[in-house]
Amino acid sequence: MHRYICEGIGDAKRLRLLYLVAECPRNVTELTELLDVTQPTVSHHLRVLRERGLVNAERDGTSIYYSLGDPRILEAMNILRSFVADKIQEAGSKISCYKFQPRIFTNPRHGSESV
């Protein structure tokens, strides 16, 4: 089950869709315009999200409006995003503390060289 859900949120477009439908219910036309992608692409991603219970679909006349299936999914995503941001910041500070030390190696043809 864990893998099934993670596959659903493992795409940047699907994550954006989740945040957009969390704001208010939206139809495919609105989502297509907001994401600037084709209608078949949006429909495909919505199908994946719907199959995993991450979005709900409700018909209103000829339109289908999509809404967030459970607000806890965004809470979990926000925690994960915060965790990743912290790790990136930590990695950046470690890299900036690293001082480049030239290494000396011996090239049999040219003697010692610095890198």
C-alpha positions in Angstrom: 0.0 0.0 0.0 2.8 2.4 0.9 4.5 2.0 -2.5 1.1 2.4 -4.2 0.5 5.8 -2.6 4.1 6.9 -3.1 3.9 6.1 -6.8 0.8 8.4 -6.8 2.7 11.3 -5.4 6.0 10.6 -7.1 5.5 12.9 -10.0 5.8 16.7 -9.8 2.7 17.3 -11.9 0.6 15.2 -9.6 1.9 17.0 -6.6 0.9 20.3 -8.2 -2.5 18.9 -8.9 -2.9 17.9 -5.3 -2.1 21.4 -4.1 -4.4 23.0 -6.7 -7.4 20.9 -5.9 -6.8 21.5 -2.2 -7.5 25.2 -2.8 -10.9 24.5 -4.3 -12.6 21.9 -6.5 -11.4 22.3 -10.1 -12.3 20.7 -13.4 -9.9 19.4 -16.0 -10.1 22.6 -18.1 -9.1 24.8 -15.2 -6.3 22.4 -14.2 -5.0 22.2 -17.8 -4.8 26.0 -17.9 -3.2 26.3 -14.5 -0.5 23.7 -15.2 0.0 24.7 -18.9 -0.1 21.0 -20.0 -2.4 19.1 -22.3 -5.8 17.8 -21.3 -4.8 14.2 -21.8 -1.8 14.7 -19.5 -4.0 16.2 -16.8 -6.6 13.5 -17.2 -3.9 10.8 -16.9 -2.5 12.2 -13.7 -6.0 12.7 -12.2 -6.8 9.1 -12.9 -3.6 8.0 -11.1 -4.5 10.2 -8.1 -8.2 9.1 -8.1 -7.2 5.3 -8.2 -5.2 5.9 -5.1 -7.9 7.8 -3.3 -5.9 11.0 -3.2 -8.5 13.0 -5.1 -12.3 12.8 -5.2 -14.3 13.3 -8.4 -17.8 14.8 -8.4 -19.9 15.4 -11.4 -21.7 18.7 -11.8 -23.7 18.6 -15.1 -21.2 17.9 -17.9 -18.1 18.8 -15.8 -16.3 16.7 -13.2 -14.7 18.6 -10.3 -11.7 17.2 -8.5 -11.0 17.9 -4.8 -8.5 16.7 -2.3 -9.3 13.2 -1.0 -7.8 13.7 2.5 -6.0 16.8 3.8 -3.6 14.6 5.7 -1.8 13.8 2.4 -0.7 17.5 2.1 0.3 17.6 5.8 2.5 14.6 5.1 3.9 16.2 1.9 4.6 19.4 3.8 6.5 17.5 6.5 8.5 15.7 3.8 9.3 18.9 1.9 10.5 20.5 5.2 12.7 17.5 5.8 14.2 17.6 2.3 14.8 21.4 2.6 16.7 20.9 5.9 18.8 18.2 4.3 19.6 20.4 1.3 20.6 23.2 3.6 22.8 20.9 5.7 24.5 19.6 2.6 25.0 23.1 1.4 26.7 24.2 4.6 28.9 21.1 4.5 30.0 21.9 1.0 30.7 25.5 1.8 32.9 24.5 4.7 34.9 22.2 2.5 38.2 23.8 1.5 39.8 22.7 -1.7 43.2 21.2 -1.2 45.2 20.6 -4.3 46.5 17.1 -4.6 49.9 16.2 -5.9 50.2 13.3 -8.2 53.1 11.9 -10.2 52.8 11.6 -14.0 55.5 9.3 -15.3 55.9 11.5 -18.4 55.9 14.9 -16.8 56.9 14.5 -13.2 54.8 16.0 -10.4 51.7 18.0 -11.1 49.0 19.7 -9.1 45.3 19.2 -9.6 
